[in-house]
Amino acid sequence: MAMALRAAVIGTGVISKEHLSFLNTSARSQLVAVCDLSKISAQYAAQRYQAQATFADYRQMLTEVKPDVVHILTPPHTHKWIAKDCLEAGAHVICEKPLTPTHEEFRELWAIAQKCDRYLIEDHNYRYNEPILAIEKFVTDGTLGEVQEVEVRMALNVRSGGAFADENIPNPVHKLPAGVIHDVITHLVYLTLRFLPVEFERISAAWSNHGGGTLFKYDDLDAVLIGGSKHARIRFSAHTLPECFDVIVRGSRGYAQTDLFQPYLRCVVPRKAGKQLSPLVNHYINGSNLVKASVGNFSRKIMQRTPYEGLQRLLDETYTALQNGNPPPITFEDMDHTSRLVEALLAEGNRV
């Protein structure tokens, strides 16, 4: 195996646990530093995940440690200038979503990465969750036929408690173009494009603030996208329960469905039993899968496993590629198409 890459982490928020646990256990990485404005948080993370050093100033960290890879896990409005400094210091950058608030800023940052001959990688972790990989297999092996429709829907009760609901200490995410929804919209978009990588000719996006007040720009999005005969729907709601992250992919032969928050896999397609009995066979097979998923999800709760299981696969593939001098799995085209579509959803001309 090639020499382990020297990795550093900036930001010790909730998502840092997933990144740090990978860096602590992977033979492909060596965790050389953790940086956070809170020295106590940095020291705690370094001790728990066996980092070699801690910093409160990331520029000092870049100078003294000279990491090969930097994971940027700070609030989105800080990503651009931190990433710029890391790239110019000679480090590859793995950054949490959204990489930048606008497509123009993404292209500016990408140009810097190209100039520095470094890779810039946005976290598209849900692409690597087991149910998504299974649906991709259904698509590639022809089980679903030609993909015609994709629906990605997230329900999160962001208005009731939590990091986004405190009016006295507003979360910086509220300042993003789509407010709180901007914190998750990257996921909704890249999953849509994963199964429908088309240029949508017609986009209609309804942005709403049903809960009122001035803290939240929007708490609801309902968007329809059409590209030729292909249709997609992107949906976010803060007012419907239970919380979910649904993905449905419909093809010319059948459809597959999952909820990434409570993982299961449902596939409805013609079966060998014939047209008349296929519905019964689908019920039996999918019912058995749901029972297995319920047992698995109960185990996940007990073991406190999160929906971020795909992040470990993404990071492993990324580090493998970087070690071998190959392009990482999240490409410029992936990030560029995602960023452009997010901007199109926000465009005034596409609003209804």
N, C-alpha and C positions, 0 to 999 in steps of 0.2 A: 504493500500500500504506500502511496505517496505520503510525503511528510504532512502532518496535521497542519491545518491552516490556523493562524493566530487570530482569534475572534474576540471582539469587544462588543458590549451591549450598552446602549445609551437609553436610559429610562427603565424604571423598575415598577411600572404599573402592573395591572392584573395580567396582561398578555405576556409579560416578561417571564412568568413561570414556565410557559410553554417553550419559549426560546432557550431559556437558561437550562432547562432540564435536558434538552437535546444537546446543547454544547457541553454539558457536564458528563454526558454518557457516550457521546459519539467519538469513535477513534479518529474521525476525520477532522476534528476541531480541538483546539486548545484554548480554553477560556482564560484570556490574559488580563481582562479588565472589565469592571462594571462601573458605569458612570451615572450619577443622578444628582440633581441639585440638593437633595436631602442626603447628607453624609451617612445618616443612620440607616436609611433605606439601602444605600449602596453597600454599606458594610454588612448588613443583614443578608442581602442577596449574595454577596461575595462569599460569606461564610457558609451559607447553605449550599451553594453550587460550586464551591471550591475555586473561585476566581483568584488570580494571583495578585490583583491590585484593585484599588478603588479610587475614584476621582469624583470631584464635584464640578470640574471644568473639562468639557469634552475636548477642547483644543489642547489643553495640557496633556490629556490622555493620548491624543493623536501624536503629539510630539515625542512623548516619553516612551510609549509602548509600541508605536508603529504597527498597528494590527493589519492583517491581510483582509479581514472582513469586519464590517461594523453593522450591527443590527440597530436600527433606529426605531425606538418604541415610544417616542415622545408624542405629545398632542400634534394633530395634523398641521396646525398653522406654523409649527417649527420645522417641519420636515425639509423644506426646500433649502434653507441656508445651512442646516446641519449636514444634509447630504452633500451639498456643494463642498463644504470644508473637508468632509471625509474622502470624497472622490479626489480632490486636489491633493490630499495627503497620501494618495496612493492606495486607498482601500476600496474594495468592492463594497457595495451597499445593499443590504436587505432591509427594506422599509415597510412598516405597517401601512395599511390602507387608510385613507386615500393618500397616495404618494404626494400629490399636490392638489390644491383646491380647484385649479383650472387646467384645461388642456394646454394652453399657451405656456404655463409654468412647467408642465411636464416636458414639453418639447425643449424648453430652455435647459432643464436639468439633464435631459438625455444628451443634448449637445455637449454639455460639460463632461458627461461620462465618456462620450466618444473621444473627446479631446484628450482626456486623461487615460484612455485605453483601459477603463475599468467597467465593470458590469453594474448596472442599476436594476434592482429586482423588487417589484412590489409583491406583497404577500397576497397570493390568490389561493389560500390554504384549502378552502372548501372544494376546490377541484380535485383534491386528493383524498377526500373522505370515501370510505368504502362504498356507500350506496351510489355515489356519483361515478366512481370507477366502474361499478357494475352496470349502470345505465349506459355509460360510454361503450361498454362491451356489447350490450344489446344493440346499440346503434351500428357499431363497426361490423358485427357479424350478421347484420341484416334482420335480426329478430323483430325489430320494430318497423322495418321498412324504411322508406325515406322520411326523415323528420319534417313535419309540417307545422307543428305548434310547440311552443315552450311556454310554460307558466312558472314564474318564480315569485313566491309570496312569503313575506315575513310579517309576523305579528309580534310586537314587543311593547310591553306596557311601560314605555319610557316616561310617561307623565306622572306616574305614581311612585314616588321615592326614587332611590338610586342616584347615580352620578349626574343625571341630566336635569333633575327636577328642582334643584336648590336655587331659588331666586336670589338668595343672599350672596352665594358664591357661584355665579353662572359658569358652567363648563365652557371652555373655549370653543368646543365643537359647535355651539350655537351660532358662532360668527361665520361658519362656512356657508357657501352659497345655498345649500339645501338644509342648513341647520343640522339638527340631530340626524335626520335621514341620511345626510351626507356621510355620516360615520359608517353606514352599512351599505350604501347604495353600490359601492364598488363590487361587493359580493354578489348582489342581485344581478348586476350587469354582466360580470365576467362569466357567471354560470349560464346566463341567457346566450351569450355569444359562444360559449363552449359547444352548445348543441345547435345553435343557429348562427354560424359565422357569416352573416350576410350584411349588406348595406341596406338599412331600412329606408324605404322611400317615403313612408308616411309615419309620423310619430305624433301621438296625441297624449299629452300628460296633464293630468288633473292634480294639482298640488293644493292641499287644504290644511287649514288649522281649525279642526272641529272643536278642540278644547278651549280655544280662545286665549286671550292674554298676549303679552308681549315677549315672554321668554322664548317660546317656541315659534320659529318661523312657520314650520309645517309639522303636522303629526300624521299626515296621510298622503299617500301617493297612489294613483291608479293610472297606469300608462299602457297604451296599446301601440304596438309597433308592427308595421306591415312592410314586407319586402317581397314583392312578387306574390306568389301563392303562400308564402311563409308568414306565420303570425306569431307574435310573442306578447305576453302580458307580464308586466312588472308591478308588483303590488306591495305596499307597506301600510300597516295600520297600527296605531297605538291604542285602538279602542275595541279590538276583538280578542276574545280569549277562546281556547288556551293559546299561550305563546307558541309559535311554530315557525318553521323555516321549510316550506313546502317547495318541492321541485317536481314538475310534471312534464314529461317529454312524450309527445304524441306523434306517431308516425303513420305511414300508409297501411301498416299491418296491425298495429296495436300501440299500447302506451305503457310507460313505466312511471312510478311515483314513489317519492320518499319524503320524510320529514327529517331534516338533519339535526334537529334538536332532540327528537326521539326516534332514532334511526330504525327504519324498516325498509323493506323493498317489496313493492307490488308490481307485478307485470301481467298485463292482460293482452294475450295474443291468441291466434288460432292454435289449437292443440291437435295432436295426432288423433284424438278421439273423434274428430270431425266437427263440422259446423254446429250441429245440434247439441253435442255434448261438451263442446269447448267451454261454454260458460260455467258448467258444473265443475269441470276440471280446473279452470282458473280459480273458482271459489275454493276448492279443496287445497290447491297448491298455495295460493296466497294466504288462506286461513292458517295453514301449517306454518308458513313463514312469519305471520303475525304473532303466533304463539311463541315461536322461538325468539322473535325480536323482543317480546314483552319480558321474557326471562333474561335476555341479554341486557336490556335497558335497566332492569331492576339491579342486576349485577353492577352496571355502570354507575348507578346512583350510590350503591354501597361503597364502591371503590373510588367514588368522587372523580370519575373520568368525565372530561369535558367534551363538547362537540369539536374541539380543535385537533382531533386525531389525525386529520390530513396534514397538519402543519409539520409533523415529524417526518412524513414522507417527502413533503416538498423540500424541507431543509436538507434531508439526506441526499436527495437527487441534486440539489443545488450545490452542495459541498463536493459531491462526487464529480460533477461537471467542472467546477472551479479547480479542483485538484488536478484533473486531467487536461486542463486547458481547453475545455469545450464550453459552448454557450449554455447558460442555465436553462431550465425547463420553461420558465416564464420569459417569453420573448418580447422584443420591442413591439411586435405586431399585437401581441396580447394586451399589453399595457396601453398602447396607442389607441387601439380600437375601443377598449373599455373607457378610456378617458374621453374620447370623442363622443361616445354614446351618452355618457353622463352629462356632458355639456349640452348635447342635443335635447336631452330630457328637460334640462333647465331653460332652454332657449324660449324667449317670449313667444316666438312665432309658432311654437309647438304646444303652447298651453291651451287648455280648454277649461 
